[in-house]
Amino acid sequence: MGDVDWQPYLPLILTVIRGLAVVGLVHAVLTRQPLFWTFLLVFGALFGSFFGLIGTVLYTFLVVVPWLRGRSRVAGQAVARGVEAIKPLDTRIREAQARVEESDTLAHRTHLAALQARAGRPEEAQATLAPLLGGIYADDPVVLLTSAELELARQNPAAAETLLSRVDLRTSAATRTRTLTLLAQAQAAQGKAQEADATYREAMTAATTEEPRARYAAFLLRQGRRAEAEALLQAMEKTERRATPLYKRQEREWFQMAAELRRELR
């Protein structure tokens, strides 16, 4: 067999290289890749030379292919979450129990407890978490917060307060916000109005969600402090008007709670 004569195909090859370089250039700009890639792809798009070929191939395999794999993995995870969400709750609980029996990890136990709590079975959920409260995860914020929420659901605010006092508020801003909000609820449920008031105010400082403000407004209304509640709810309404669509969706539950409280004030 003789050598293949590539000469007739060179114009087509150069056109393909330039096309790939243009596609890569658009991708590089949209995904904010380093300028090095941008210059290399511009060179390939304009000249389609040997260096352009090398640059385009390198960009395709080093950047585009991993990016596409990542997108595919994220899409697959989203589909899996969607399929999981439409399963009956009892089925999801049985599957979660099977996972715990197969591999007894923190993630599996807390997931099972959360499902049991959603199903209105707080006693079972607390029993699921019980082994974690005395083991190596005894001071894990996720375990403590989940267990405290369950104690509040079981009308045991004192037990919830004890658990919350063990959470390290320095773990993260989100942990701090959630812990203080639950603590204020536990204190209010025990009739510790002054302590709850101070804790709610602390929770609202550098909060990562609108929950503390919404719950504090409800607390103020129960205390008969309508003017303070109204001012807080008006501030929340202003925040909602100025918020991005993403933030509105994220905080929908608390903005809706605030709207209901405003209706109570009328």
Residue pairs with C-beta under 8 A, 6 or more apart in sequence:
6 13
14 48
15 48
17 44
17 48
17 52
17 53
17 56
18 44
18 45
18 46
18 48
18 52
20 44
20 56
20 60
21 41
21 42
21 44
21 45
21 48
21 52
21 55
21 56
22 41
22 45
24 37
24 41
24 44
24 56
24 59
24 60
24 63
24 64
25 38
25 41
25 42
25 45
27 33
27 63
27 64
27 67
28 37
28 38
28 41
28 59
28 63
29 38
31 67
33 63
37 55
37 59
37 63
40 51
40 52
40 55
40 58
40 59
41 55
41 56
41 59
43 49
43 51
43 52
43 55
44 51
44 52
44 53
44 55
44 56
45 52
46 52
84 92
87 95
89 115
89 118
89 119
90 119
92 115
93 112
93 115
93 116
93 119
96 108
96 111
96 112
96 115
97 112
99 108
99 111
99 112
100 108
100 109
100 112
100 128
106 132
106 137
106 140
106 142
106 143
109 128
109 129
109 131
109 132
110 129
110 132
110 142
110 143
110 146
112 125
112 128
113 125
113 126
113 128
113 129
113 146
113 150
114 125
114 146
116 122
116 124
116 125
116 128
117 125
117 146
117 149
117 150
117 153
122 150
122 153
122 154
123 154
125 146
125 150
126 147
126 150
126 151
126 154
129 143
129 146
129 147
129 150
132 138
132 140
132 143
133 143
133 147
137 143
139 166
139 168
141 167
141 168
141 171
141 175
141 179
144 163
144 164
144 166
144 167
145 164
145 167
145 175
145 178
145 179
145 182
147 163
148 160
148 161
148 163
148 164
148 182
148 186
149 160
149 182
151 157
151 159
151 160
151 163
151 186
152 160
152 182
152 185
152 186
152 189
155 189
157 185
157 186
157 187
157 189
157 190
158 186
158 190
160 182
160 185
160 186
161 183
161 186
161 187
161 190
164 179
164 182
164 183
164 186
165 183
167 175
167 179
168 175
169 175
169 176
169 179
169 180
170 176
173 206
173 208
174 208
174 209
176 206
177 203
177 206
177 207
177 208
177 209
177 211
177 212
178 211
180 199
180 200
180 202
180 203
180 212
181 200
181 203
181 211
181 212
181 215
183 199
183 203
184 196
184 199
184 200
184 203
184 212
184 215
184 216
184 219
185 196
185 215
187 195
187 196
187 199
188 196
188 219
188 222
193 223
196 219
197 219
197 223
200 212
200 215
200 216
200 219
201 216
203 212
203 216
204 212
204 213
204 216
207 213
209 250
209 251
209 254
210 236
210 239
210 251
210 254
210 255
210 258
211 253
211 254
213 232
213 235
213 236
213 254
213 258
214 236
214 254
214 255
214 257
214 258
214 261
215 257
216 232
217 229
217 232
217 233
217 236
217 258
217 261
218 229
218 257
218 261
220 226
220 228
220 229
220 232
221 229
221 261
221 264
221 265
226 265
229 261
229 265
230 262
230 265
233 258
233 261
233 262
233 265
236 254
236 255
236 258
237 258
237 259
237 262
240 248
240 251
240 255
240 258
243 251
248 255
